[in-house]
Each structure stands twice: as structure tokens, then as C-alpha cells.
Amino acid sequence: MYKRQTSLIFISIIFIVALLTACERRNEAIPTLSVQYALDEALARRENIVRPGDDEIVAAIRGRSEDWRWEGIANVFSETPLLDVISTEDALYDAQTLLVALRQMYAPYIYFGGDDVFIPLFDEIKAILSSRDYWDTMDFSIVVRDKLFSVAVDNHFLFAPQLIEDIVDLNYLAYVTAVTATFFTSDVPFIRTSNGFSNNEKNMYVSEIAGHNKYDVFRLAVDEYGTLFYAPVPFGLNHFVSFNAPGEIIQREQLLILLTDRFTGSSGEFFTDLAFSLGNSLVIGQNTGGFLIGTAPSVLMTLPRSGVQFGFGEAVFIHPQGHFAEGFGFAPDIWATGDALESALNFISHYQAIFQYP
């Protein structure tokens, strides 16, 4: 009997604490979601971006040996015909040629691990190539490409049996690492409190998310009517470390609004990164495509035995931790639900007084 009474008292205490907590949440002052609020949030986020210093950048690119030689690269985008079938000897020769080209001219080579990573990787490639007497050129390309891209996560890297005479006509995503981010998935509106995020209509309250920072999951968003709210958005592991924008925030008088989505890539992402260096700017939309570790292909080469061609950039951008990841891109300041352009235009119209300057 005594144990039963103790249990009832314990349950009653838990119920009262939960009730008081719920009442406290209801009475809490909810911040007004305005353009100024969005700007303050964006500025706080940018001030937390710690860009690598000069020493870190030098350390990332240091290590190239002075005694490297141009071995086996007799043709730069040559007239070597694309063969249908090559011998194992020719396949091994082309694999070695590719490795030498990467060591000599591919800027992200050191960034992705240098000799410690690529030489064992090509040993694996050569072991696979040695398992047959001959190779169909397409199969050869698939083996090399799949192994190479498991290390060189660079959406500008091209490797294909097709000729790369006109990059514009080449289907990038067929031969490079695909965009891996899952873009905006939910438009359920939440209110941000000091303890978490709540949705009164669905009676949902999120105070913590196991293993994750809840503020990484719930982001400021805008719907197609131009209304600001918080929404759960997908996230990924941004594990890369460009000092392609200034380390300090630049203040400007007029507000800059930039629209992004998954088709914003390369130079568009470079511009997006510059926008993050402005104190009076908002990036609205969805994640960019994630094409900014290596530059666009400026080196186009032909493997001498198979005729398979490849291309890569000669520069690498070193990004702050968590700021950008290839395939995930840059996250916007304000996520757009539905049609990103319509949401952004209605947002501007909804808060038009803010955008009027004397």
C-alpha cells in the first residue's frame, strides 16, 4: 500500500512539472518574425563562420615534390581515337598516366589526401584491371571513374569515354559525383522558443534531437505567401574546410537579396559565398548544387592508349568547416517552400516597406 501511494505521488509530481512547463511555454514571449529579425539571424550566422588563416591554407597545399616529371602524357586533348576494346597492358598504362596527370596538375590532389590516398587507390584500380585479359572501354572507364570519385569528391571533374570537345553539350551529372543533398522537404510551420520549436495546430513540440543541434534542423523559412516561419529542413555532414570571400563582414547601405536553388552552381556559388560576406544581405531559396571545391575544367587530356578523355580544374577552394560541402552546397539564410521564386517575390512584396529607401 505504501509503495502504491509513493508511486501515485511521484506520478503526480511529474504531471505538475509537465503542466507548469507547458504553461511557461505558452506564456513565453515569441519573437516577431520580421525582415530585421531575418537579417539579425543571418549576420549572427556569418559572424560564426571562421575562415581558415593563411598558415592553414599554405599547409593544405604544401607538399608537392619538386622532382615530379611529365611521364607518359604525350597528348593534351589529342586526336587519339577512342577504342572499343583495349588490352590489360594498355588499361594499366592509361591508369598510370592518369595518376601522373593528377599528381602534376590537379590542385585538389593534396586536398583530398595526396599520395597517401591516391597511390593506394590506384593500386586497387590496377589490381582490378589486372583481373582480365582485355577491357571494353566503357567498363574500363566505369572502374576508374567509380574508384576515383570515391576519393575526389569534385563535381567539376570529368571522366568519360565521350570526347570533351564541347563541355556545354556534355551531361555533367552522368560522369561526375551526383548532387547528394535532399532539398527542402517540409513546410510545416514551427514557432521558435528559448527551449525548442512548437507547432500548436499539430500539438508538436521539439526540445532536442538526439545527436544533432536542433538549430541545424529547424531553419528560418518563407512560404509562397511571403510569410516567415521556422521549418524542419534536411541537413548533411558538411565536413570540408575557400577563402574566396573576405574574413570580415562588409557592411553596405542597401539590402541585397539573392535567390538560390540546386541549379545554382560553380560561379553562381562563388557569388553566393561573396554575398555571405555582406552584413546587409539575405540568401533566399534552397541549397545550391555543390560545385565549388575545384574550379571548372581548364585541363582537358586524352589517355594515350584508350582515347578516354578527362578534365579537371587547376585551383581548389578551401572552405571553412561546415560552411560548404561538395554535393550539398550552401544553405540559404531563409528556406523557400514550394516554388522558390514565387516565395521570394511574395516575401519581398509582403515586407515591401523595408525595401523602400529615400
C-alpha positions in Angstrom: 0.0 0.0 0.0 2.8 2.4 0.9 4.6 1.7 -2.4 1.4 2.4 -4.3 0.9 5.7 -2.6 4.6 6.6 -3.3 4.1 5.8 -7.0 1.0 7.9 -7.2 2.7 10.9 -5.5 5.7 10.5 -7.9 3.4 10.4 -11.0 1.5 13.5 -9.7 4.7 15.4 -9.3 5.8 14.6 -12.8 2.4 15.7 -14.1 2.5 19.0 -12.2 6.1 19.8 -13.5 5.0 19.0 -17.1 1.9 21.2 -16.7 4.0 24.1 -15.3 6.5 23.7 -18.2 3.7 23.8 -20.7 2.2 26.9 -19.1 5.6 28.6 -19.1 6.0 27.8 -22.8 2.6 29.3 -23.6 3.4 32.5 -21.6 6.8 32.9 -23.3 7.2 36.0 -25.5 7.6 34.8 -29.1 9.9 37.0 -31.2 8.3 38.8 -34.2 9.5 37.3 -37.4 10.4 40.4 -39.5 12.9 41.2 -42.1 15.1 42.8 -39.5 14.9 39.5 -37.4 16.0 37.6 -40.5 18.9 40.0 -41.1 20.0 39.6 -37.5 19.9 35.8 -37.7 21.8 35.9 -41.0 24.5 38.2 -39.6 24.9 36.1 -36.5 25.4 33.0 -38.6 28.0 34.8 -40.8 30.0 36.1 -37.8 30.3 32.5 -36.6 32.0 31.4 -39.9 35.6 31.1 -39.1 37.6 31.2 -42.3 41.0 29.5 -42.4 44.1 31.6 -42.0 47.0 31.9 -44.4 49.0 29.3 -42.5 46.2 26.8 -42.8 45.8 27.4 -46.5 49.6 27.0 -47.1 49.6 23.8 -45.1 46.7 22.5 -47.2 48.6 22.9 -50.5 52.1 22.2 -49.3 53.9 19.0 -50.1 54.2 18.9 -53.9 57.6 17.3 -54.7 59.9 19.3 -57.0 61.2 16.1 -58.7 57.9 15.2 -60.3 58.2 14.7 -64.1 55.9 14.7 -67.0 55.7 10.9 -67.5 53.6 9.4 -70.2 51.4 12.4 -71.0 52.2 12.7 -74.7 48.8 14.1 -75.7 46.8 17.0 -74.3 43.3 16.7 -75.7 44.9 14.8 -78.7 43.5 13.2 -81.7 43.9 9.7 -80.2 40.9 7.7 -81.3 38.5 6.2 -78.8 38.9 2.4 -79.0 36.2 -0.1 -78.3 38.5 -2.6 -76.6 41.9 -2.3 -75.0 44.4 -4.8 -73.6 45.1 -5.1 -69.9 48.6 -3.7 -70.5 47.1 -0.6 -72.2 44.5 -0.2 -69.4 47.3 -0.3 -66.8 49.3 2.2 -68.8 46.4 4.6 -69.0 45.7 4.3 -65.3 49.3 5.2 -64.5 49.1 8.1 -67.0 46.0 9.4 -65.2 47.7 9.2 -61.8 50.7 11.1 -63.0 48.5 13.8 -64.5 46.6 14.2 -61.2 49.8 14.5 -59.2 51.2 17.2 -61.5 48.2 19.4 -62.4 45.2 18.6 -60.3 45.0 21.2 -57.5 42.7 19.3 -55.1 45.1 16.3 -55.2 46.8 17.3 -52.0 43.5 18.5 -50.5 41.9 15.0 -51.0 44.9 13.3 -49.3 47.8 13.4 -51.8 50.0 10.3 -52.4 48.9 8.7 -49.1 45.4 8.3 -50.5 45.7 8.3 -54.3 48.6 5.8 -54.7 46.9 3.0 -52.7 43.7 3.9 -54.6 45.4 3.4 -58.0 46.9 0.2 -56.7 43.4 -1.0 -56.2 42.4 0.1 -59.6 45.4 -1.7 -61.2 44.5 -4.9 -59.3 41.0 -4.8 -60.7 42.3 -4.0 -64.2 44.7 -7.0 -64.0 41.9 -9.4 -63.4 41.0 -9.5 -67.2 42.9 -10.1 -70.4 41.2 -7.2 -72.1 38.7 -4.4 -71.3 35.8 -2.8 -73.0 36.5 0.9 -72.9 33.2 1.7 -71.2 33.8 -0.9 -68.5 37.4 0.4 -68.1 36.0 4.0 -67.7 33.4 2.9 -65.1 36.0 1.1 -62.9 38.4 4.0 -62.9 35.7 6.6 -62.5 33.9 4.9 -59.6 37.1 4.4 -57.7 38.4 7.8 -58.4 35.3 9.6 -57.4 35.1 7.7 -54.1 38.1 10.0 -53.1 38.0 13.0 -55.5 34.6 14.5 -54.5 34.7 17.1 -57.1 31.6 17.8 -59.3 33.7 19.6 -61.9 35.9 16.6 -62.6 35.1 15.0 -65.9 36.0 11.4 -66.9 34.2 9.8 -69.8 34.8 7.8 -73.0 33.0 10.5 -74.9 35.1 13.3 -76.4 35.1 16.5 -74.4 35.2 18.9 -77.4 32.3 20.9 -76.2 31.8 20.9 -72.4 28.4 22.7 -72.8 27.0 19.6 -74.5 28.3 17.1 -72.0 25.9 15.8 -69.4 27.9 16.6 -66.3 26.0 14.5 -63.8 26.4 11.4 -65.9 30.2 11.4 -65.3 30.7 13.2 -62.0 29.6 12.8 -58.4 25.9 13.4 -58.3 24.4 16.1 -56.1 23.7 14.4 -52.8 21.6 16.8 -50.8 17.9 16.2 -50.4 16.4 19.6 -50.7 13.5 21.2 -48.8 11.1 18.5 -47.7 8.6 20.1 -45.2 6.5 23.2 -45.0 5.1 22.5 -41.5 5.4 25.9 -39.6 7.0 26.0 -36.2 7.5 28.7 -33.6 10.9 29.1 -32.1 11.1 29.4 -28.3 14.0 29.5 -25.9 13.5 25.8 -25.2 12.7 24.4 -28.7 10.3 24.6 -31.5 6.5 24.1 -31.3 3.5 23.7 -33.7 0.3 24.3 -31.8 -2.0 23.0 -34.6 -0.4 19.6 -34.7 0.4 19.7 -30.9 4.1 19.1 -31.6 7.0 20.3 -29.5 10.7 19.6 -30.2 13.1 20.4 -27.4 16.0 18.3 -28.5 17.1 16.0 -31.3 19.4 13.1 -30.4 22.9 13.6 -31.9 22.1 16.9 -33.6 21.8 20.6 -32.9 18.1 21.4 -33.2 19.0 24.8 -34.7 20.7 23.0 -37.6 17.4 21.2 -38.3 14.9 24.0 -37.8 15.7 26.9 -40.2 14.1 30.2 -40.9 11.8 29.7 -44.0 9.3 31.6 -46.2 6.2 30.1 -47.8 4.6 31.0 -51.1 2.6 33.8 -49.5 5.8 35.5 -48.3 5.3 34.7 -44.6 8.3 33.9 -42.4 8.3 30.9 -40.1 10.6 28.1 -38.9 10.5 24.7 -40.7 12.4 21.4 -40.3 14.8 21.0 -43.2 17.2 18.2 -44.3 20.8 18.5 -43.4 24.1 16.8 -44.2 27.6 16.4 -42.8 29.4 19.5 -44.1 32.9 18.2 -43.5 35.1 20.2 -45.8 37.3 23.0 -44.7 37.7 28.8 -49.8 38.9 31.6 -48.6 37.2 33.0 -51.7 35.5 35.7 -49.6 36.8 38.2 -47.1 37.3 37.0 -43.5 35.3 40.0 -42.2 31.7 41.1 -42.7 31.4 44.0 -45.1 28.6 46.5 -44.2 26.6 48.1 -47.0 23.6 50.5 -47.0 21.2 48.8 -49.3 19.8 45.3 -48.8 20.9 42.6 -51.3 18.6 39.7 -51.9 20.0 36.6 -53.7 17.9 33.7 -54.8 19.4 30.2 -54.9 18.4 26.6 -55.6 20.0 23.3 -56.6 20.8 24.6 -60.1 23.0 27.4 -58.6 26.5 26.1 -59.1 30.1 27.0 -59.7 30.4 30.7 -60.4 26.9 31.2 -59.0 28.1 29.6 -55.8 31.2 31.8 -55.8 28.8 34.8 -55.9 26.7 33.3 -53.2 29.8 32.9 -51.0 30.6 36.6 -51.6 27.0 37.5 -50.5 27.6 35.8 -47.2 30.4 38.3 -46.6 27.9 41.2 -46.7 26.2 42.2 -43.5 23.1 43.5 -45.2 22.1 40.6 -47.5 19.7 37.7 -47.5 20.1 34.5 -49.4 16.6 33.0 -50.0 15.7 29.7 -51.6 17.2 26.3 -51.4 20.6 24.7 -51.2 23.0 25.4 -54.0 24.2 22.5 -56.2 27.6 22.0 -54.6 30.2 22.7 -57.4 32.9 24.7 -55.6 35.7 22.5 -54.4 37.6 22.5 -57.7 37.3 25.1 -60.5 35.7 24.4 -63.8 37.8 22.1 -66.1 40.6 24.0 -67.6 42.8 21.0 -68.2 41.5 18.6 -70.9 43.5 15.5 -71.6 43.3 12.2 -73.6 44.6 8.9 -72.2 47.1 7.8 -74.9 46.1 4.1 -75.2 42.3 4.1 -74.8 41.4 7.5 -76.1 39.3 8.1 -72.9 39.3 11.8 -72.0 39.2 13.6 -68.7 39.2 17.2 -67.4 39.7 19.0 -64.2 40.4 22.4 -62.6 43.7 23.8 -61.6 42.5 25.6 -58.4 41.0 24.4 -55.2 38.8 26.4 -52.8 39.5 25.8 -49.1 36.2 26.3 -47.2 35.5 27.0 -43.5 34.4 24.0 -41.5 30.6 23.4 -42.1 30.2 26.3 -44.5 30.1 24.3 -47.7 30.2 20.7 -48.9 30.5 19.5 -52.4 27.2 18.0 -53.4 25.4 19.8 -50.6 26.3 23.4 -51.5 25.5 26.4 -49.4 22.4 26.6 -47.2 20.3 29.8 -47.6 19.5 32.2 -44.9 15.8 31.7 -45.5 14.5 28.5 -46.9 11.7 28.8 -49.5 8.9 26.3 -49.6 7.1 25.4 -52.8 8.3 27.5 -55.8 11.4 29.3 -54.5 11.0 32.3 -56.9 7.3 32.8 -56.0 8.0 32.5 -52.3 10.9 35.1 -52.5 8.9 37.6 -54.6 5.9 37.4 -52.2 8.3 37.8 -49.3 9.6 41.0 -50.8 6.1 42.2 -51.6 4.9 41.2 -48.1 7.7 43.3 -46.4 8.0 45.9 -49.1 8.2 48.8 -46.7 11.6 47.5 -45.6 13.0 47.7 -49.1 12.0 51.3 -49.8 14.9 53.7 -49.4 14.9 57.5 -49.6 
